[in-house]
Amino acid sequence: MIVGVLRETAPRETRVALTPDGARTLSTAGLRVLVEEGAGRGAGYADAAYHASGAVVVADRATLFERAGIVVWVKPPAFDLESMPLRAGTTLVGFQDPHHRRDEIDRLRRRGIESVAFDEVPRADATTEIDALSIMSRIAGAEGYAEGTRLLAPARLTRPVRALVLGCGAAGLAAITAARTLGDEPPTAIGNRLEQRAAAIAAGAGRFVPNRDDNAPLLETLAATPPDLVVCTAVHRGSPAPRLLGQAELDALGPGSVIVDLVAKAGGNCVATVADRTVTLTNGVVVTHRSNYPAGRPASASRAYGAATAAMVLRIAGKRRSPLTLDENVF
């Protein structure tokens, strides 16, 4: 079986789906690895390092698609996949952005091409080595919090930042921890289940507020103590993100405050979020999103992502040798 590693083409993406260590792991397991020329450059991995790991470096992307039975990436390619010589039986592994790419994924599947989505790894597997989503979410939470503080109005930086974190998953807990690391006020955490309180407090939250479907607790919290920074991380994997910041909530925020929406690819927690853009609203609130916060730590993020990729590829390869079907995270 041949595994192909794409060079990322999404804007400002510096990660790579498989590091030389991951290529060595797959080669040792008896798989052949093809790497597109320059694939690891942004993360500090030279083509020579892949060659030393047992991989073959190819200059032509089309050759990689033509020969590989499994193609791995971090983000969906910016180029049209229909322009590549994809064959029935090929499996595409990586983040698939199913919220926006559902039609394309369905078209590929009708051609016999499977898309294995790290976005939708089943919750039963969420503690295993294939859970790239949680790994990247932790990095995104920390990076997103830091990005938000950099966008704050200077007047708000004369004291410790007061933050509100929506969601208590991997990204939310990482954002809370980042606030503690940077010496800011213990953030207020908003969750949808009382069981999340312990994890939020352990991460460094000063207060946990359980929200309701009518959003009243969140609105009351914003009105009582308007935060400088809101970090949006609330989403159930595989589902659209809930809209938690509507016009009433935005009106409760003061000029110069910042909203970092980490879940825009799933629809966003904020009604004013524009994917991959920073916008300033009429009331002076700044709303920002970037789809690749982990790219700010390309080497460490690639090592973690590459380990998940190698584990997923080995799982797929093992199941192809048996009558078992693939897991639920295959479209």
C-alpha positions in Angstrom: 0.0 0.0 0.0 1.2 3.5 -0.9 0.6 6.6 1.3 0.9 10.0 -0.3 1.7 13.2 1.8 0.5 16.4 0.2 2.2 19.8 0.5 -0.4 22.1 2.1 -2.0 24.7 -0.1 -4.4 26.4 2.3 -3.5 30.1 2.9 -0.8 30.6 5.6 -0.8 26.8 6.4 2.7 25.8 7.7 1.9 22.3 9.1 2.5 19.0 7.4 0.3 15.9 7.7 3.2 13.5 8.3 6.6 14.2 9.7 9.7 12.1 8.8 9.2 10.2 12.1 5.7 9.3 10.9 7.0 8.3 7.5 9.5 6.0 9.2 6.7 4.5 11.3 4.7 3.7 8.2 7.7 2.4 6.2 8.7 0.1 9.1 5.1 -1.3 9.0 5.6 -2.2 5.4 3.8 0.8 3.7 5.5 2.9 1.0 5.4 6.6 1.5 5.4 9.3 -1.2 5.9 12.9 -0.1 5.3 15.9 -2.3 8.4 18.0 -2.7 8.5 20.8 -0.1 5.7 19.3 2.0 7.5 19.7 5.3 9.4 22.9 4.6 7.0 25.2 6.6 7.3 23.0 9.7 11.1 22.8 9.4 11.4 19.3 7.8 13.5 19.1 4.7 13.0 16.7 1.8 16.2 15.0 2.7 14.8 14.1 6.1 11.9 12.3 4.4 14.3 10.5 2.1 16.3 9.4 5.1 13.1 8.1 6.7 12.5 5.7 3.8 10.0 7.9 1.9 10.2 8.9 -1.8 10.0 12.6 -2.6 8.0 13.4 -5.8 7.9 16.7 -7.6 4.6 16.2 -9.4 1.4 16.3 -7.3 -0.6 14.4 -9.9 1.9 11.5 -9.7 1.3 11.3 -6.0 -2.5 11.0 -6.5 -2.1 8.6 -9.3 0.0 6.1 -7.3 -1.2 6.5 -3.7 -4.1 4.5 -2.2 -4.2 6.8 0.9 -3.6 10.5 0.6 -3.1 12.6 3.7 -3.4 16.3 4.4 -3.9 18.7 7.2 -6.4 21.0 5.5 -8.5 20.3 2.3 -6.5 21.3 -0.7 -7.0 24.8 -2.3 -6.9 23.2 -5.7 -9.8 21.3 -7.4 -9.5 17.6 -6.5 -11.4 16.8 -9.7 -8.3 17.9 -11.6 -6.2 15.1 -10.0 -6.1 11.5 -11.2 -8.1 10.1 -8.3 -9.0 6.4 -8.5 -11.9 4.5 -7.0 -10.7 2.9 -3.7 -8.5 5.9 -2.8 -8.9 7.2 0.8 -8.4 10.9 1.7 -7.3 11.4 5.3 -7.3 14.7 7.2 -9.6 17.5 8.3 -12.4 17.5 5.8 -14.4 20.7 6.7 -17.7 18.7 6.3 -19.8 21.8 7.2 -18.8 23.5 3.9 -17.6 20.5 1.8 -20.4 18.1 2.2 -21.5 18.2 -1.5 -17.9 17.6 -2.7 -17.4 14.8 -0.2 -20.6 13.1 -1.4 -19.5 13.5 -5.1 -16.2 11.8 -4.3 -17.9 9.0 -2.5 -20.1 8.3 -5.4 -16.9 7.8 -7.4 -15.6 5.3 -4.8 -13.3 7.7 -3.0 -13.6 7.8 0.8 -12.9 10.8 3.0 -11.8 10.0 6.5 -12.4 13.0 8.7 -10.5 13.9 11.8 -13.2 16.5 12.3 -15.6 13.6 13.1 -13.6 11.0 14.9 -16.2 9.1 17.0 -16.4 10.2 20.6 -15.5 6.6 21.6 -12.1 7.2 20.1 -11.6 10.7 21.5 -9.0 9.6 24.0 -6.9 7.6 21.5 -3.9 8.5 19.4 -6.1 9.2 16.3 -7.9 12.1 17.9 -6.2 14.9 16.0 -9.1 17.2 16.6 -8.6 17.4 20.3 -4.8 17.7 19.9 -5.2 20.6 17.4 -8.0 22.2 19.5 -5.8 22.5 22.5 -3.1 24.3 20.5 -5.8 26.5 18.8 -7.3 27.4 22.2 -4.0 28.7 23.5 -3.0 30.4 20.3 -6.5 31.9 19.9 -6.4 33.4 23.4 -3.0 35.0 22.8 -4.2 36.4 19.4 -7.2 37.9 21.1 -5.1 39.7 23.7 -2.9 41.1 20.9 -6.0 42.7 19.3 -7.3 44.3 22.4 -7.4 48.1 22.6 -4.3 49.4 24.4 -6.4 51.0 27.2 -7.6 47.5 28.1 -4.0 46.2 28.5 -3.3 48.5 31.5 -4.7 45.8 33.8 -5.1 42.0 33.6 -7.4 40.9 30.8 -10.9 39.9 31.8 -12.0 37.0 29.6 -15.0 34.9 29.0 -14.7 31.4 27.4 -17.6 29.8 25.7 -17.3 26.0 25.7 -15.4 23.7 28.0 -14.0 21.2 25.5 -10.3 20.9 24.6 -10.0 24.3 23.1 -11.9 26.1 25.8 -9.9 24.5 28.6 -6.7 25.4 26.8 -7.8 29.0 26.5 -8.6 29.1 30.2 -5.1 27.7 31.0 -3.5 30.3 28.6 -5.2 33.1 30.6 -3.7 31.7 33.8 -0.2 31.4 32.2 -0.3 35.0 30.9 -1.2 36.3 34.4 -4.7 37.5 33.4 -7.8 37.4 35.6 -9.2 33.9 36.0 -11.7 33.7 33.1 -15.4 33.0 33.4 -16.3 29.7 31.7 -19.7 29.1 30.0 -20.8 25.5 29.6 -23.9 23.6 28.8 -23.5 20.9 31.5 -22.8 21.1 35.2 -20.4 18.2 34.9 -18.0 20.6 33.1 -17.5 22.8 36.1 -14.7 20.7 37.7 -12.6 20.6 34.5 -13.1 24.4 34.0 -12.1 25.3 37.6 -9.1 22.9 37.4 -7.9 24.6 34.2 -8.0 28.0 36.0 -11.5 29.4 35.6 -12.6 31.7 38.3 -16.3 30.9 37.8 -18.4 28.5 35.8 -21.8 29.5 34.5 -24.1 26.7 33.1 -26.0 28.2 30.1 -29.5 27.3 29.0 -31.2 27.0 25.6 -32.7 30.5 26.0 -29.1 31.9 26.5 -30.2 34.0 29.5 -27.3 33.1 31.8 -24.8 34.1 29.2 -26.5 37.4 28.5 -26.8 38.1 32.2 -23.0 37.4 32.7 -22.1 39.7 29.8 -24.3 42.5 31.2 -23.1 42.2 34.7 -19.3 42.2 34.0 -18.5 42.9 30.3 -15.4 41.0 29.4 -12.4 42.4 27.4 -12.1 39.1 25.5 -14.5 36.4 24.5 -13.1 33.1 23.2 -15.7 31.0 21.3 -15.1 27.3 21.3 -18.5 25.8 21.8 -19.3 23.0 19.3 -20.1 19.3 19.4 -17.9 17.4 17.0 -19.7 16.7 13.8 -22.5 19.2 14.5 -23.0 22.9 13.6 -21.8 25.3 16.2 -24.6 26.9 18.4 -25.1 30.6 17.9 -24.5 32.0 21.3 -23.5 35.6 20.5 -26.4 37.3 18.8 -27.1 41.1 18.5 -28.2 41.4 22.2 -25.0 39.8 23.4 -22.9 41.9 21.0 -24.6 45.0 22.3 -23.6 44.1 25.9 -19.9 44.3 25.0 -18.0 47.5 25.1 -16.0 49.2 22.3 -12.5 47.7 21.9 -13.5 44.3 23.2 -12.5 41.3 21.1 -14.3 38.1 20.1 -12.1 35.2 18.9 -14.4 32.6 17.2 -12.5 29.3 16.9 -15.5 27.4 15.5 -16.3 29.5 12.4 -15.8 26.5 10.1 -18.7 24.8 11.9 -20.8 28.0 11.5 -19.5 30.0 14.4 -20.7 30.9 17.9 -21.0 34.6 16.9 -23.5 35.9 14.3 -20.9 38.5 13.2 -18.0 36.1 12.5 -16.6 36.0 9.0 -14.3 33.0 8.3 -10.6 33.9 8.1 -11.2 37.6 8.6 -11.0 40.3 11.3 -13.9 42.7 11.3 -14.8 45.7 13.5 -18.5 46.1 14.2 -20.3 49.5 14.4 -20.2 49.3 18.2 -16.4 49.0 18.2 -16.3 45.3 19.0 -13.6 43.3 17.1 -14.5 39.8 15.8 -11.8 37.6 14.4 -11.3 34.1 13.1 -8.4 32.2 11.6 -8.8 28.7 10.4 -5.2 27.6 11.2 -4.2 28.9 14.7 -2.1 25.7 15.3 0.0 26.8 12.3 1.6 29.3 14.7 3.4 26.4 16.2 4.2 24.4 13.0 6.9 22.0 14.3 5.1 20.9 17.5 1.7 20.9 15.8 3.0 18.8 12.9 4.6 16.3 15.3 1.3 15.8 17.1 -0.8 15.8 14.0 1.6 13.5 12.2 1.4 10.9 15.0 -2.4 10.9 14.7 -2.1 10.6 10.9 0.3 7.6 11.2 -2.0 5.9 13.7 -5.1 6.5 11.5 -3.3 5.2 8.3 -2.2 2.0 10.2 -5.8 1.5 11.3 -7.1 1.9 7.8 -4.4 -0.4 6.4 -5.1 -3.1 9.0 -8.8 -3.0 8.2 -8.2 -3.2 4.5 -6.5 -6.5 5.1 -9.6 -7.8 7.0 -13.4 -7.9 6.3 -14.1 -5.1 8.9 -15.5 -1.8 7.7 -14.1 1.6 8.5 -15.2 3.6 11.5 -18.0 6.2 11.7 -15.7 9.0 10.8 -15.7 7.9 7.1 -18.1 9.8 4.9 
